[in-house]
Amino acid sequence: MDALFKATAAMLAVIAVLAPVMISDDSDASGGMDGLMLYQVNPFDCEGVAVHNYSADTVDMSEYTISDMPPGRNNEGSVTFDRGITVAPGETLVIVSDTSPDAPFSQQDNVVIMGVDGVNATSRFTLANDGDDIYLYRDG
């Protein structure tokens, strides 16, 4: 009986610790960055990336940079955004190199094109087909 009591007490302790985490607000599911998180990456034809807004607030993309280089390096490229490009709560913004009718990645909702639509990409922003790192920075 003592073992059953200890096991039950231990289980209740675990539930007491985990319950607030499971009940917590999902608006910051991204672990920060105002609820914005890299969502999809397509390194092939019509390459691009998508970001999803998990927060309850609209996010202004002019504060963000997407890059295929780690911090402190400048040998690869980046994508920046003009003011006015926003991602509404629960919305995904898809950033592509071009739109092609036969490229499913560019045929999603809420697509903007690099070099157009207020999306500024350096010429070195290209994604390697065999793997690349993608970073999302806020205010540098």
Secondary structure, 3 states (H helix, E strand, C coil): CHHHHHHHHHHHHHHHHHHHHHHCCHHHCCCCHHHEEEEEEECCCCCEEEEEECCCCCEEHHHEEEECCCCCCCCCCEEEECCCCEECCCCEEEEECCCCCCCHHHHCCCEEECCCCCEEECCCCCCCCCCCCCEEEECC
